[in-house]
Amino acid sequence: MLFPFEVGTDWTWPLALWALAEIILRIVLLGTIPGNRRPTTAMAWLLVVFLVPSIGFVLFLLFGNFRLSRRRREQQAEVNERVRSGVSAMADVVSKYSGPEWVSSAAELNRRLGSLPMVDGNAVQLIPGYQESIDAMAEAIRGARSYVNAEFYIMGSDAVTDGLLTELEKAAERGVRVRLLFDHIGTLRVRGYRRLIRRLRASSIQWKRMLPLLPIHGQWRRPDLRNHRKILVIDGETAFTGSQNLIEPSYNNPRHRRAGRKWVELMARLDGPIVATLNVVFATDWLSETDESLESQLQLPENPRRGRVTAQVVPSGPGFVTENNLRLFNTLIYSAQHRISICSPYFVPDDSLLYAITTAAQRGVDVELFVSEKGDQFLVHHAQRSYYEALLEAGVRIYLYRAPRVLHAKHFTIDDEVSVLGSSNMDMRSFSLNMEVSVMLLGAETVDLMRSVEQSYREASFELTLGDWLHRPMLAKYVDNVARLTATLQ
């Protein structure tokens, strides 16, 4: 029977119509959801819709569209075109890199997807210390003459960040144009949000929320889209980027403090022409939130060369048609000949990235992965654990950074040729939902710097073996596998 009840009573007709509507809904979504989605993502959504059609449909409306608004996508396309046409003005600094052909191929991929060129003449300093990076950024702001552009996923006004915020306030008071962006929901969900807003309103800083959810002002979109970038640019000459947010290392969370849980980060100070391309990313986000163009800032300063490192900025996120970061990561991993070292706090790869990493290990490349022993997000951490068996069986060495610290740094190295660091995790959220920024650094000089950081992680970790992993409790396996299903709901 089509309906599990007799038709004819006063209340059965509404139920019959409801059941018919759910059948029609299932049929319609069966041909709608798979469009432009990974098969695994589509199957997960269809499973929800077929089990609980009404609730599943509402959830799909809220969370099923991972694209930004048409206006934002058009702005991104316009900025990309302007950058392409302006590359000729950078002819004297556009890279003359003469290393391996596969590296040049990856750089060409980045240029076509993100529009930003590879440039020579940069200086790079890695800053693994949490307070040290905050202090270094504050010192750079203290010397600002013209402008400061700051963009961070999460911000807080606390004892750790007070000095940096004070320098931003002082810079604005002395006539420096200080622009500040922070993700609305990312910052709203940490303690002290109202205190931060009061402080910003009392200052001369120009500030905006990124991707705001303010329905009464007509600002609405998929609630879990995030601008996850971390960028600080001073006068177009110096920049900072990496994994660290502007907040104290326990995220102002008493529960984290009681557990001794602090975040371990990696930031980089960059000097040279790469700063101008990193500022393009900030300018794009500023334009999206304010409609103010910063095109006049995007010219290279005189004598821009500051070092010997070749670098390229790689923006990614739902504002782009393609998944720029995922394509770069896969390209580099497939190109590796000797060694791959990966650090990602949230490692939930899609099939393409999992195949790239396991294939590299199976063809004899030394592959190691640094992750936290205990993550700060329950579902993500257990979804991550569900991949350990496949990785270990392929020959990947997994190092668990000892709890209670949370290894939040995001970077990887390929052979002695390439380092990549930035805000992007190796998970499906960072590939599709988050606006991210990464920097590809070329040459043994930066790889050696990164190797020292990786060694410090190794010393603070213990290696997970396949034998130990296979003997974990059955309940833990069950939770890991269930959590893995949630990773695809994008």
Buried (B, 14 or more C-beta within 10 A) or exposed (E): EEBEEEEEEEEEEEBBEEBEEBEEBBEEBEEBBBEEBBEBBBBBBBBBBBEEBEEBBEBBEEBBEBBBBEEBBEBBBEBBEBBBEBBEEBEEBBBEBEBBEBBBEBBEBBBEBBBBBBBBBBBBEBBBEBEEBBBBBBEBBBEBEEBBBBBBBBBBBBEBBBBBBBBBBBBBEEEBBBBBBBBBBBBBEBEBBEEBBEBBEEBBBBBBBBBBBEEEEEBEBBEBBBBBBBBBBBBBBBBBBBBBBBBBBBBBBEEBBEBEBBBBBBBBBBBBBBBBBBBBBBBBBBBBBEEEEBEEBBEBEEEBBBBBBBBBBBBBBBBBEEBBBBBBBBBBBBBBBEBBBBBBBBBBBBEBBBBBBBBBBBEEBBBBBBBBBBBBEEBBBBBBBBBBBBBBBBBBBBBBBEEBBBBBBBBBBBBBBBBBBBBBBBBBBBBBBBBBBBBBBBBEBBBEBBBEBBEEBBEBBEEBEBEEBEEEEEEEBEBBEEBBBEBBBB
